[in-house]
Amino acid sequence: MADRRAQIAEAGIAILASRGVRALTHLAIDRELGLPDGSTSYYARTRRDLIAVIVDRLATRTGDDLAAQALPEALTPAVVASVIVAGLDATMRRADEHRARLILLLECRSDPELQASLATRPEVRGAFVDAIAALLVGLDVDRPQENAQDAAALLDGLLMQRVIRASPAHEEAILTAYLTGLTDGRGEPLGG
């Protein structure tokens, strides 16, 4: 059963990324997977249930993006920026998942439970923020955990920029300037 739910979620991600939220139906998933009509409804009775299956899969897979990269011994803002951009490059191998997540963030804005799973699932977001905080510790930034929250928001924006294929951003320059600001004694969190 878990296997079929994973297949349903993967098919839903593909449909969302390629055809949009209106194309996401039980029937579309049945046809995408070559299942008899009505099969998906056994695993996800309502549209909300179907979206919840996809949201759960996206949240679980996001944890895969947190794999540790080898870091050089001497960290500078430019080196950390380069490492982060390499991480963004790696995560874009699953661009369809990020596109589906953005679509669902808009679709689920009136459902706080699904919205929270997509945006801030604690086990995933916490690990992401902790990884950033470790980089900030390596840069000797004051209050690394609090600053990591702001840095995570900046990375979310850069990832969104890539996913929607807007005009190119100078990611390394942006990140280097941000990190340099944190290491130059202006390490107060923006919200603090």
Secondary structure by P-SEA (a helix, b strand, c coil): caaaaaaaaaaaaaaaaccccccccaaaaaaaacccccccccccccaaaaaaaaaaaaaaaaaaacccccccccccaaaaaaaaaaaaaaaccaaaaaaaaaaaaaaacccaaaaaaaccaaaaaaaaaaaaaaaaaaacccaaaaaaaaaaaaaaaaaaaaaacccccaaaaaaaaaaaaaaccccccccc
